[in-house]
Amino acid sequence: MAFGRHVFRAGALTLGALLLTACGSSGDTGSAPSNAPAGGEGPTVVAATSWEGAFAKAAGASKVTVIVPPSIKHAPDYDPKPSDLAAVASAQYLLYAPFEGFAGKLKEAAGSTAKPVELNLDNAKDNVEKEVRRLAGMFGTQAAAEKWITGFQQEYDRLSADVKKAWPGGKQPQVIEQAFVRFAAQLSGSTVLATFGPEPVTASKLAELSAKNPQYVFDNEAMTTGTVLPGTPAKQVNVVNFPGEDLDLLPVYRNNAKLLTDAFAGA
């Protein structure tokens, strides 16, 4: 949601249940189907949000249309316009996530040649590489995807090393994290004491989390309701997991690395 900015878009099931559901399309083999373009130039893709759009761009797609404007902070409640649905009808691929409440409308609007592809929107390093390669296998753009992944790995390792240098007192930060921003703890090398959300934090959960005595709270910028642990010394970092209009995943890591470095350095 998630993801970072608009995270999370829920379907008929609750978000909590969907979180436990495998988001990847296990039936996809990764081989290019008959509607994949020749020459590796990339297919026509419609993405529900900028998050799916960024995965598609990383995989080598150059013709990507995003349904939910990046300016909308909480895209799950977005109601597609007729023009949105018309765009889907002309796509070769429709990318969506199962927690997006409007995904059903998009799938219904997809033309007979459009292939719906369910993505696991998780910015964990291994998942990003897996999903980008899976899309590239469908698109026939493996060379472009591998080039992007090489650059991603180098940038990720550099950012992770920089954040770790800022650990307070040189020790692993002790954190609690919102369920949809787990990649932040991975990027920073933090020790995760507990996870909360996506449902609201109840009084009993608040007591449980506070008892963990975390140094930091990694909250989800797109779903935050304010201070998660009021009355405690824990420092809160609001993590953003959605890319912007440029559909570039790398700034998500760069921006959050700065947030985390600043938070650790200010301890």
C-alpha positions in Angstrom: 0.0 0.0 0.0 2.1 -0.5 1.6 1.9 0.4 0.1 4.3 4.4 -0.3 1.3 7.2 -0.5 -2.2 5.8 -1.4 -1.8 2.5 -0.1 -4.4 0.2 -0.2 -7.4 -0.5 -1.9 -9.7 -3.2 -0.4 -12.0 -5.6 -2.2 -14.9 -7.5 -0.8 -12.8 -9.1 1.9 -11.3 -7.2 4.7 -7.9 -5.7 4.4 -6.7 -7.9 7.2 -7.8 -11.1 5.4 -6.3 -9.9 2.2 -3.0 -9.2 3.8 -2.8 -13.0 4.5 -3.6 -13.8 0.9 -0.8 -14.5 -1.5 -0.9 -11.5 -3.9 1.1 -12.9 -6.8 -0.6 -14.6 -9.7 0.7 -18.1 -9.1 -0.7 -19.3 -12.4 1.6 -17.1 -14.5 4.6 -19.0 -15.8 6.6 -15.9 -16.8 6.8 -16.8 -20.4 5.6 -14.3 -23.0 2.0 -14.9 -24.1 0.7 -14.5 -27.7 -0.2 -10.8 -27.1 3.3 -9.8 -26.0 4.9 -7.4 -28.5 7.8 -8.4 -30.7 11.2 -6.8 -30.4 11.0 -6.1 -26.7 9.5 -2.6 -27.0 7.0 -3.4 -24.3 3.2 -3.7 -24.4 0.4 -1.3 -23.7 -0.2 -1.5 -19.9 -2.9 0.0 -17.8 -2.0 0.1 -14.1 -4.5 0.7 -11.3 -2.1 3.0 -9.5 1.4 4.5 -9.8 2.7 1.5 -7.7 1.7 -1.1 -10.3 2.8 1.4 -13.0 6.3 1.6 -11.5 6.6 -2.2 -11.4 5.6 -2.2 -15.1 8.1 0.5 -16.0 10.9 -1.3 -14.2 10.0 -4.4 -16.1 10.5 -2.6 -19.4 7.1 -1.3 -20.4 7.2 2.2 -21.9 3.5 2.6 -22.6 1.9 2.8 -19.2 -1.4 4.5 -18.3 -2.2 4.9 -14.6 -5.9 5.0 -13.5 -5.7 6.6 -10.0 -3.9 10.0 -10.1 -0.9 10.0 -7.8 -2.3 13.1 -6.1 -5.0 11.0 -4.5 -3.6 9.9 -1.1 -6.0 7.0 -0.4 -6.7 5.3 -3.7 -8.8 2.4 -2.3 -11.9 4.6 -2.4 -11.3 5.8 -5.9 -14.3 5.5 -8.3 -13.1 4.9 -11.9 -14.5 7.4 -14.4 -15.8 6.3 -17.8 -12.6 7.5 -19.4 -10.6 5.2 -17.0 -12.6 2.2 -18.1 -12.2 3.1 -21.7 -8.4 3.1 -21.3 -8.6 -0.4 -19.8 -10.5 -1.7 -22.8 -7.6 -0.9 -25.1 -4.8 -2.3 -22.9 -2.9 -5.5 -23.5 -2.3 -5.9 -19.8 -4.2 -4.6 -16.7 -2.2 -4.6 -13.5 -3.9 -4.4 -10.2 -3.7 -5.5 -6.5 -6.3 -7.6 -4.7 -6.8 -5.0 -2.0 -7.9 -2.3 -4.4 -11.7 -2.0 -4.1 -12.1 -0.8 -7.7 -10.1 -3.6 -9.3 -13.3 -5.5 -10.0 -14.6 -2.6 -12.2 -11.4 -2.5 -14.1 -11.4 -6.2 -14.8 -15.0 -6.0 -16.0 -14.0 -3.2 -18.4 -10.9 -5.0 -19.8 -11.2 -5.9 -23.4 -11.0 -9.4 -24.8 -7.3 -9.0 -25.5 -6.4 -7.5 -22.1 -4.7 -9.8 -19.6 -5.4 -9.0 -16.0 -2.3 -9.5 -13.8 -2.5 -9.4 -10.0 0.6 -8.0 -8.4 2.1 -8.4 -4.9 2.6 -4.7 -4.0 5.4 -5.1 -1.5 8.6 -3.0 -1.7 10.7 -5.7 -0.1 13.8 -6.1 -2.2 13.3 -9.8 -3.1 9.7 -9.2 -4.0 10.4 -6.3 -6.2 13.0 -8.3 -8.2 10.6 -11.3 -8.4 7.6 -9.3 -9.6 9.6 -7.2 -12.1 11.1 -10.4 -13.6 7.6 -12.0 -13.7 6.2 -9.0 -15.6 9.2 -8.9 -18.0 8.6 -12.6 -18.8 5.0 -11.7 -19.9 6.0 -8.6 -21.7 9.0 -10.0 -23.5 11.3 -7.3 -22.1 13.7 -9.4 -20.0 16.8 -7.5 -21.1 15.4 -4.2 -20.0 14.2 -5.7 -16.7 17.6 -7.2 -15.9 19.3 -3.9 -16.6 16.9 -2.1 -14.2 17.4 -4.8 -11.5 21.2 -4.4 -11.6 20.9 -0.7 -11.0 18.3 -1.3 -8.3 20.4 -3.7 -6.4 23.4 -1.3 -6.5 21.3 1.6 -5.3 19.5 -0.4 -2.6 22.8 -1.7 -1.2 24.2 1.8 -1.1 21.2 3.3 0.6 20.9 0.4 3.1 24.6 0.8 4.1 24.1 4.6 4.5 21.1 4.1 6.8 22.9 1.6 8.9 25.8 4.0 9.4 23.3 6.3 11.2 22.1 3.7 13.7 21.8 5.4 17.1 24.9 4.5 19.2 25.9 2.1 16.4 23.2 -0.4 17.6 20.3 -1.9 15.7 17.2 0.3 16.1 14.3 -1.4 17.9 11.1 -0.7 16.0 7.4 -1.6 15.6 6.1 -1.3 12.0 2.8 -0.9 10.2 2.0 -4.0 8.2 2.4 -2.4 4.8 5.8 -0.7 5.3 7.8 -3.7 6.3 10.4 -2.9 3.6 11.6 0.1 5.8 12.8 -2.2 8.5 14.5 -4.4 5.9 16.2 -1.4 4.3 17.4 0.0 7.7 18.4 -3.4 9.2 16.2 -2.7 12.2 14.9 -5.2 14.7 11.1 -5.5 14.4 9.5 -6.0 17.8 5.9 -6.1 16.6 3.6 -5.3 13.7 0.3 -3.4 13.8 -2.5 -2.6 11.3 -3.9 -2.4 8.8 -6.9 -2.3 11.1 -7.0 0.6 13.7 -4.9 0.2 16.8 -7.2 -0.7 19.7 -6.6 0.1 23.3 -5.4 -3.4 24.1 -3.1 -3.4 21.0 -1.8 0.0 22.1 -0.9 -1.4 25.5 0.8 -4.4 23.9 2.9 -2.2 21.5 3.9 0.2 24.2 5.1 -2.6 26.4 7.6 -3.5 23.7 9.4 -0.2 24.4 10.4 0.5 20.8 12.7 3.3 19.9 10.9 3.9 16.6 7.5 3.5 15.0 7.4 3.0 11.3 3.9 4.1 10.3 2.3 4.2 6.8 2.0 7.8 5.5 -1.1 6.9 3.4 -3.0 5.3 6.3 -1.7 7.2 9.4 -4.2 8.3 12.0 -1.6 10.4 13.9 0.7 9.4 16.7 0.6 5.6 17.1 2.1 5.5 20.6 1.1 8.7 22.3 2.8 9.3 25.7 5.8 7.2 24.9 9.3 8.3 23.8 9.2 6.3 20.6 10.0 8.4 17.6 7.6 8.0 14.6 8.7 7.8 11.0 5.9 8.0 8.4 7.1 5.8 5.5 5.9 6.5 2.0 5.6 3.4 -0.2 4.1 4.8 -3.4 6.1 6.3 -6.3 5.1 9.5 -8.0 4.1 10.5 -11.5 7.4 9.5 -12.9 6.6 5.9 -12.1 10.1 5.4 -10.6 10.6 3.1 -7.7 14.1 4.2 -6.8 13.1 7.6 -5.3 10.8 5.6 -2.9 13.9 4.0 -1.4 16.0 7.2 -1.6 13.4 9.3 0.1 12.7 6.8 2.9 16.4 6.2 3.4 16.7 9.9 4.1 13.7 9.9 6.5 15.2 7.0 8.4 18.8 8.4 8.4 17.5 11.7 9.8 15.4 10.0 12.4 18.3 7.8 13.6 20.8 10.7 13.5 18.5 12.8 15.6 18.2 10.2 18.4 
